[in-house]
């Protein structure tokens, strides 16, 4: 979404909405986003989601939190490139949210800080 077109997704209705009920436009259902994210993460791909609005931020962060931890990108593992027996942490794919705007709380800010 975007602010200019009033499509950013918020928890509270837009102040200028005459119905006092419009909270923005989600372009993909959350269940569908979760399944796509799970498939991409399972393949070791980085996920980038466009999200503007406090509700959009919270929902995308929830999707990311439900993924199965750290996934390595495609290709040889780091451990395979070094001597046997050495311990090397996995290279984690870092997912991201494009256009982080209008977050709802310090809890959301803290979650974004470790994303």
Secondary structure, DSSP 8 states (H G I E B T S, - for coil): --TTTT-S--SS--TT-TTS------SS-HHHHHHHHHHHHHTT---EEE--SHHHHHHHHHHHHTS-S--B-SSS-TGGGS-TT------B---EEES------HHHHHHHHT-
